Amino acid sequence: MLKIDEAYLARQLHNLLSINSPTGYTDQVVRYCSEELERLGLTPELTRRGAIRAVRQGSRRRGARAIITHLDTLGAQVKMVKDNGRLELVPIGNWSARFAEGARVTIYTEQGAYRGTILPLKASGHTFNEGVDTLPVGWDFIELRIDALTKNREETHALGIDVGDFVAVDPQPEFLDNGYINSRHLDDKAGVAIALAAIKALEDEKATTPVDIHWLFTIAEEVGVGAASIVTPEIASMVTIDNGTTAPGQNSSEFGVTIAMADQAGPFDYHLTRKLVDLCRENGLQYQKDIFRYYRSDSASAIEAGHDVRTALVAFGIDASHGYERIHVHALISIAELIARYVVSPLEIERDVSEVSSLEGFTEQPMEEAEQPEFDPEIIHVHSDDQR
């Protein structure tokens, strides 16, 4: 029985959230994750820039399965030092300046870190009256106030602050007793915590897997690079753990597993997605399906880079994605359980061990017409009378 350690998962999420890691400034979180993987008994390998691959050996090397999450988060960079000494910003990743307003941040410079606050250009109602409410929303209408003595460009430069410096937004996490978790950057620190919890469950039970499992942690998903260069030829299938949006018009939930059927890059692999759905059914895991029209993940970047792998996406429902986000621990535990069961499950498509093979053993998708119940003509007649 693969049991997920809920306390461990929550602790890892808290620890990960405490480490700032906007895309491009991820060294510290890479070190933390690598050390935790080593503590769990794996041997992580790092790419030049710091993406992590940790292979847990199975019964066979080829036809491997990959589980992928990303360590990087949203953030910002200094676009310009303004005449008043404050900072103009550009976003890292795709997020609204609406959620930047009021955020406490850390500015990382060559000479050390500074604290500050992102404010609208008109921040004081006592000064601007209704102008505070009529100021447009956008990155052109906010600035970063530095918590240091500076009133002009020269004094800010003297602090060592310059164009291109990284700005990390405080996550402000709050773990409630009822299971809800509020924080920025749950995308995808929660996914990383899920992966670590699944690994711990496998190690605790000394579970065996039919193929090698590649645990992948990328560092540039928020800017679209993601898994472009970390997938190796041994990998036949890849499951991404990331957020799903609980919003009007979406079917995602903060509870259970959300299985994505497609995103803006197109449909996910039919057979891999079907396997995940079947595992949810067989193990009594709550699940729902969803499609995301304005969303992409590590899976998309892998396919676009030319990797011939089956891809799927399992998501924890998240409210206010890329803002001040909220999730529930029920989804995190559910996904960790699904991932643990998936990696130990038998292979159904044996030909996946080869990159290229013949038609023999090739997959089939159902094409037969669905069986429908026979209708009683009397019932149809009654319904027709009712309509009249």
C-alpha positions, 0 to 999 in steps of 0.5 A: 500500500503506497501511503502519502505522507501528508505532513511531509508534503505540506512541509515540503511545500512550505519550504519550497515557498520560502525560497524565491525562484523567479525564472532566471534566478533559481539556483537556490531552489535547485540546490534545495530540491537536489539535496532533498532528492539525495536525502530520499535516496536518488542521485540527481543530475543537473543540466548546465542551467540547473534543470534536475533529472533524478532517475529511479531505476526500474525493471527496464531502462527503455520505455521509461516514464517521466514525471515533470514539474517546474521550480521557477515562478512568476516575478519581474525584472527592473526595466528602468531606474526612474528619475524619482529613484523608484523602479519601472518593472517588466513581468517574468511570465504572464501575469497581471499587474493587478496582482502586483499592486501592493506586493512586498518584494525582494530585489536581487542586485550584484551588491546584495538584496533590498526589500520593497513594495510594488505600488500604483503610480497614484498610491495615495487617496489623500493626494489623488482622491478619485484618481486612485480608482481611475488609474488604469491597470498595467505594468506601465502604471506601477512602480517599485518603491525601495526600502532604502534612502533614495530620492533619485536615479543616481542614489538608486544606482549608488545602491547597486540597483540596475536594469535587469535586476531580478524582483521576487514577489513574497508568496505570503503562504497561509496553511489553514486547518481546514485544508485550504492553502493560500499563497502566491507561487503554488504554481508549481511549488505544489507540484514539486511537493507532490512529486517529492511526496510520491517519491517518498511513498515509493521509497518507504515501501521499496516499491518496484516499477516496470521501467525507470522513472525519470523525475524531472524538475525544470527551471523555465516553464513560466517563460515557455522553455520548460522541458525543451532540453531535459527529455532523453530518448529513453522516455516514452511517456511524460506526465506533467503535474501543474495547476488547473484553473477553477474559474467560470467556464472550467471543470477543474476543482480544488478537490481530487485530480483534474485530468487535462484533456487538452490545452492551447497546444492541442490534445494530450495523448489519448492512451496515456490520459485514458490510463490515468482516468482508469487508475483514478476509477480503479483506486477510488480517486475523485477526478474530473476532466478539463480543457484549458484554452489559454494554458500551456505546460512542460508537456507542450514545450517537450513536444514543440522541441521535437521529443516523440513522447506521450504526454499528459497533464494532471492538475491540482485545481487552483483559484486565482491562478497567477495571482494570490492563489488558493488550493486544497490539500485534498487535491495534492494528496489525490494527485500524489496517490495517482502518480505513485500508482501510475509509476508502479502500474504495468505497461500496456503498450510494449512497443513504446520501448522502441523509438521506431517500430513496425505496425505490429502492436500499434495502438487502437482507438475505439471506432465502433458505434456506441450501443444505445438502449432500445426505445419503446415506441409507446414512450416516444409517442407519449413524449410527442403528445406531451410536447403538443 
